[in-house]
């Protein structure tokens, strides 16, 4: 189940691994695909904490200027199998994004994996973060919910990894959605992990909750079109004629810049100049 979060910044000490193969650590996310890319842009972390017989480890981090993906491993210290349908009852991490469900390793059932994806409208580099998870339960939210291990698993580490973000030249690109609404793309930043855009919406409809989403996709050089999941939001007041907002569309797996032919924005194909 996906969950929305809030990022907690901390000034505590950090822990980072000094060795390890990132592609192996992130294999539960991407399998064996994109090995060289993942090793190039990912960083092993290795920070962990143990509470009541369970150890939570931050394996590795990968991302770009506005989005990070963090891989975790949950292990049972006595080597016994982790119960099915296990989850944390409460968590504190902050930023729009999601967490995947905890998936038990088929080959070693005493180990499970999950990952989080965080997004913010400002760069994430160098931030010290402290994710906090409380109480392991099974069948969360159901009548037969049961507590497996009480306690709080809290880990502090620094968001640090290579930035593959590249600013793509664009000048007042106007696009129209299927309803004819006009948007103007002012800035495009592309990375191996996603595409960030600064956009102006014309004649916005006022609402107390201001959420914006328009369709985007990648057109790869081999002809494949990859729809992107994403969205954005912007502040406005009643009577505004325009609204500025930031949009982020994320990739499921890392995609190198040289494989991308164009970005499709609301049906408009914006060709990339791959010679630069």
N, C-alpha and C positions, 0 to 999 in steps of 0.2 A: 504494500500500500504506500502511495506517495504521501509525503507529509511536508507541510510548509514550516519554515524555520525562522529563527531570529538569531543573528550572529553576536556572540559574546566576546568582546575583546578583553585580553588580560595582559598584565605586565609580569606574569610569573615566568619562571625559567622554562626554556624549551628543550626538547629532545629531538635529535635528528640522527638517522642512520648514516654511517660513513661508507657502507658498501651494500652490495645487493644488486640483483638484476631487476630493473624496474618492470620489464616485460613479463617476468615470472610473477612478480607481485601483483601485477594487474591482469594476469591471465583470466581470473574469474570474470573480469569485465569484458575483455576483448578476445579471449581465446588466444590462439597463436597468431592471429592476424596483426599486421602493422607493427611487427616486432621492432624493426629498426627505428621507426618513428617514435614509438613509445619510449624506447631507451634514450632517444635523443632529447625528448621534451619532458620526461617524467623525472621525479626525484623520490628516492626511498626515504621513509621517515623513521619507522621503527620504534616510535614512542608507544608505551603500553602501560596498563594498570591492571592489577588483579584484585578481585573482590569476591569473597564467598565462593571460591572454587572455580571462578570463570575469569579468563584474561581477555581483555579487549586491546587490540593492537591497531595503530594507524600504520598501514603498510606503505602506502605511497600516495603521491599527489601529482596531478597532471592538470594543465589548464591553460588559460590565456589571461589577457588583461582584466577581463570582467567576469570570468567564470572559472570555477575550479571543480575538479572531480577528485574525491578522496576515497580511497579503498581501505576497508577495515576487515579484520579477521577477529572472530569471536571463538575462543577455544575453551574446552572444558579441561581443567587441570588434572583430573583423575583419569583421563583417557577414555572415559565412558561416552556413549553416544549422547549428543545434544538432543533434547526432546523436540519433537515436531511442533510446528506452529509457534515457535518461540519468538518473542519480541520484547522490546523495552517498553515499560509502562509510561515513562515520562522522559522527555529529552529537551535540552536547551541548546539550540545552535542558532543561529539567526541569519537571515537573508532569505530572499525568495529562492525557492528551489525544491528539492525533493530528496527522499531517501528510499532506496529500494527495500524490498522485504529481505529478511535474513534467510539466506539459502544455505542449507546444510550440504557439506561436501559429500558427494556420493562415494568417493574412495576412502575418505576418512571422516566418519560421522561425528567424531569428537571436535570437528572444526566446522565453522560456518563463515560465510562472507556476506558483506553488503557494501554499498557505496552511497555517497551523498554527492549531490551536485548543487553548488551554491552560486548565486548570481547577485551582482551589485552593479550600480551605475557608476561607480568610481573604481579605480584600480585596486586590486586586492593584495599586491605584493608587499611583503614585509610585515604584514599584520600578524600579531600573536593571538591565537585563538584557543579557546578552551571549551570544546564540546563536552557536554555532560549528559550522561544517560543513567536513569534510575530504575531499579527493580526489573528483573527478568521475569516474564510471565509467559504462559501458554494460552492460546485461544483468546487473545486480547479483545476486550469488548463484548465477549459472549457470556452466556450464563455460566458456562463451565470454566471461566477464566481461573487460572491457578498461578500462584507466585512460586517461581522456581528458585530464585536467589534474590534476597533483598540487598540493597546497597546502592551506591552511586559510583559509576565508572566515569572518571573525569581525566581528560588528557590535554596537555598543553603543548602546542607546537607552532612553528612559524610557517606561514604560507610563503614558500620560496620555490621557484622552478624557472626554467628558461621561458622567456616570453617570445612566442612566434607571431605575435600580432603585427600586422602590416596595414598601414593606411592606404586605401585604394583611392586614387584620384576620382572625384565626382563633383559635378557642379550643378546644383539645383536640378536634380533629376525628379521630374514630376511623374507620378504613377497614379493609377485609378483602380479602386477595388471593384468587385462585381456589381456593386450598387452605384458606381459612378462617383464615389467620394474621392477627393483629391488629396494626395500626400506629396510632400516634397522631401526627398532624401538629401540631407546636407552633408553627411559624413558616413563613410563605410570603413570599418576596420575588420579585416579578415585574419583568421588564425587557423591552426590545425584543428581547433576544437569548436569553432563557431564563427558567426558573423554578427558584429555590433553595428547598429545604425543610429544616427541622430536624425530625427524626422520632425517635420512640421505637418500637422493635420489642419486642413482648412474647413471652416464652418463646423466645428465640433458640436456634438450634442451634449449639453451639460448634464452631469450626473454626480451624485455625492461620491460614489466610488468610480474613479476614473481609470478604466482599464482598456487597453488598446491591443488589438491583435489583427495582423493582416498576414496573408499567405506569402510565404517565401520558400524557395527551393534552390538547390544547386544543380547546375547542368554540368556534368563531368565531360571530359574530352572523349570518353568512349561512348557518349550518347546517353548515359544513364541520368535520369532526373531524380534527385534525392529531396523529398519534402522535408522541411525543417520544422521542429517543434520549438515554439518560442512565444514571446509576447513582450509587452512593455506597458508602461503607464506614465501619465503626465498630469501635472497639476493644472487646474483651470478654475475660472470663476464664471458665473452666469453672465452671458452676453459677450464672452470672448469670441473673436472671429477666427483665431488660430490657437493651436495648442502645440507646444513642443514636448516631445517625449523621446525616450531612449528605448530601442528595441534590441533584443538578443535572440538569435536563432541558433540552436545548438546542434552539433553533430553527434550521432550515436557512437561513432568510432572516429579516431583522428583521420583527417583527410589532408594530404599535402597540397600546398598552393598550386604546384605545377600540374595537378590532376584536374583542376577546376577550370572549366571553359567560361562559365558565366554564372551570375546570380540572378534568379528569377524573382522579381518583386511585384506582387499583385499582377502577375501575368506579363509584366514587362521584362524582357531579357536584357540584362546589363552585362555586356561582354567585358571580360578582363583582358588587359593587355599583358600577356604573359611574357612578352619580350623584355619587360622592364624588371 
